[in-house]
């Protein structure tokens, strides 16, 4: 497992060096600095030199590095590094050079707690915050043996993510369904790829130890007769076209695959597709899912790009909103690539603002509010400088970003969220839907 | 609060007076406060500054060791933690000072606060100093039975730590037996920690074997759901030590593990994949296998929505799993299409996977996609895309024409590196489909002046030589290259030699002036042994019997294939037992990358479905482990798994002995200089004439390419694909190793 955790800033200064095994020597910090940070040719997150492997993740302006010897579980290494980032965010708001420099002691203390002999231990922020505290908060609780036992039970228990003594006057739960819709459209307008990566984030403010049941318009749950079981249905995504259409009409969604938070009883889901769990307190990601059938694309983009000789490119980009006129998208940004030798541009838009960003080689067209069913057009012209060594322009795809509330590209809906608790309190549940652009690219 | 940090100075050795001053200042601050400072806040602040300077100021802080130990016993957990951290960091530099902390740690291991007990135990076992290790043994035995699970889990890891410090001492004690007994603990976190510790010890010992029987394995699977995500990973890793004796048991376990594939943590997902793939070796029945394979696909694809590093790992493993179980990933190839912003290592791996998944049904979509990639900016990636098109032409015969058309369109864009790459792959297409696509030769030769890379030049020269009779000005083209013969690389020179000979054989009148010249250069004016040898060979061939020479040089050669991505069965099997580990990123035999890694193999059992090495290319005898190591259904009295220190070490896997090739007896030809050239030539002649016809027959020219393999086929290897500028590709990005 891990021999050490190192953190560097962009200049290559070693901010944190924690060895968990005697084979993690201090000079490894110099080796990483020389071989990775100051070597522009390194393009892989994993580097093995002799018997030492450096696995690194770049986050904000720091490098987080795990040192391993021998053939370690690489998935565990990267999951852990990302968990460390998540913990940093949870403790300091964000994990960057400044946060590290202001919290050396806490970071070392955390590392000592969440790794033992290089094996990740409980990394749940709620539990950790019970006894690893930030500036100003006294850790008086940990000095008292009975309280300490409560912490240790919590850190090693089956419900390690939840304290048992949580109380709220008003019991509420918020569910956010966030979908990233990915599109890759060819220059001829055919959809090469369209899929949805969904994420369900929950904020639970519930007392005691609530048992939640969560229902979606999951096809396999709603039409159990159609296939013999979840296992046979999950693999065969390409069923008959006609039955697909009827399913969509009936308002159910085929989830290609789901992944759940630690708290969800996976056995239950595998057997009868019921999502049942005891939530952590506060915000957490309940599940992720993927859908590839009947993806509703919120925007249709029609670009016409003409290269006129070697000195000019003409653009005409039309974008149409494909959703109900009652809805509107916000922060719609269309990035239109320009050749590297663009000297100047002119733009005209029927809505929003367009601006040339030379450092990105893009014309950026922003529309703050985009109502459903409306259509806008941009006309632009890029004047090119002549170059002695003319190389063909690679025409990178045009890309979109946006967010659209109360809309899911997959058609997913939350049917219910039930909360069972022994005190039988009533609770208020809220649900919100949002679709964002994941990688929404149109070639031209 | 902002902490002052000494400026970073990479030079070791001389310490500036400034830093000396800093140490003195911190010492003063640490000892300040006095009795008025009830909460020790002054000490805390000083300690925080010391910790902050620990990493960043080149060990100057070690001077404060005695002062820090002085603070260790203060009644504040916060201070204690900082002091312990300091101790762990510097004990190896100053063991004699560190010893003063030992009594404090021993006391703390008996503290009535479980957090303090665990902290002290964790700290003392990090210190690589003999007295510390010795002092840990007795308290550890007590703490392994502590009534607090948090302490017990810490104690479990502590055994592995002590094993790292001193193998012998642990093996001679009863610690491993005690650890084994802890597997019966009622707390799942403790059990998973014990397993992690046992597996860690197993990995570093030659003399210890780890076995788990079905009942124990089944029990472990049942506690999976109650463990943290990391604990689940440890249990899953340990399950690899279970050898199913019965197909139904293996199936049941695999099905019970399958729900883990929906976990959010990719370590749990990939380790579950590993265990399920492993168990599948012991499961009979096509139907069950297919159903399990179907369960593996969606989670692998879902990992593509994780951060790029995890995507990369998932993709590398997909390449691996696909070779073992082609049923996996039968879904839409388009999920593996590259996003414009994917990091290069993800893109290149997706490309490889796309190549593997392309069939004659989806090749249209794939080709359109590859064409797009060929216009991107990253040269390395573009080259790979062009290569892939050429390899697809070789892989899917019915679509070869389509691939060639795509290649020619790309060539027309006249981007030099695309043209060169395309030339190389078109040469391979000619080798695969002789006499089918020669109509495009003129198209290829149009760009001959743009070629400046040796591989591309060699490719086009090969084409000229092979088709010398169909290219009108073949002699002229060759002459152009021959003009710079001495400046070319050996690769190109070899190609020129062969091409010239081919030209002469096919069009003697045109070649007769060139051949003697080239043969003379190759035999007399070069240092390269291969070039000389080949030069002499052609010379003799041509001078002895031109008709035979024609048969030999222009004879039919076995076609090449594109199925080279395939790992050899033995490596494949080994890597499949290591899904999710670093080795799967490199896709190379594990001992090549990680020499110290303990080998894993499929152990035989009545339920094992196939012989470990499917093709029979490996030598079964030295591959199977000694049967003495077969776990007889664990009769352990001590719980879930047993780890035993038997006197029967597992013999490391030895590489098979090199095959016995018929090597002609070495003779004393020492053609070292032009002076004894004739002598050497005579000696060679004498030697060859002395070889009996039988010996000649045993050389069996028909089998040259295959090297004794059942099928004699040349392959376009993956390595060949990477021959280009590995330094530009960044080595590691392509999965290659960089050694110091």
Interface residues (C-beta under 8 A of the other chain):
Chain A: X1 X11 X13 X14 X15 X16 X17 X20 X21 X22 X30 X31 X35 X41 X42 X43 X44 X45 X46 X47 X48 X49 X50 X51 X53 X55 X57 X68 X69 X70 X71 X72 X73 X74 X75 X76 X78 X79 X82 X101 X102 X104 X105 X108 X109 X112 X116 X117 X119 X120 X121 X122 X123 X124 X131 X135 X139 X142 X143 X144 X145 X148 X149 X151 X152 X153 X155 X156 X157 X158 X160 X180 X182 X184 X186 X192 X193 X195 X197 X231 X232 X234 X235 X236 X237 X238 X256 X257 X258 X259 X260 X261 X262 X265 X266 X267 X269 X270 X285 X287 X288 X290 X292 X391 X392 X394 X395 X396 X397 X399 X439 X441 X443
Chain B: X1 X2 X3 X5 X8 X10 X47 X48 X51 X52 X54 X55 X56 X75 X77 X78 X81 X82 X85 X92 X112 X113 X114 X115 X116 X118 X122 X126 X128 X148 X149 X150 X151 X153 X154 X157 X160 X161 X164 X165 X187 X188 X189 X190 X193 X196 X200 X203 X225 X226 X227 X228 X229 X230 X233 X234 X237 X258 X259 X260 X262 X263 X264 X265 X266 X267 X269 X270 X271 X291 X293 X294 X295 X297 X298 X299 X301 X302 X305 X307 X308 X309 X310 X312 X313 X330 X331 X332 X334 X335 X337 X339 X340 X341 X343 X344 X345 X365 X368 X369 X372 X375 X376 X377 X413 X415 X578 X580 X581 X582 X583 X584 X585 X586 X590 X593 X594 X595 X596 X597 X727 X728 X729 X730 X732 X733 X737 X738 X739 X740
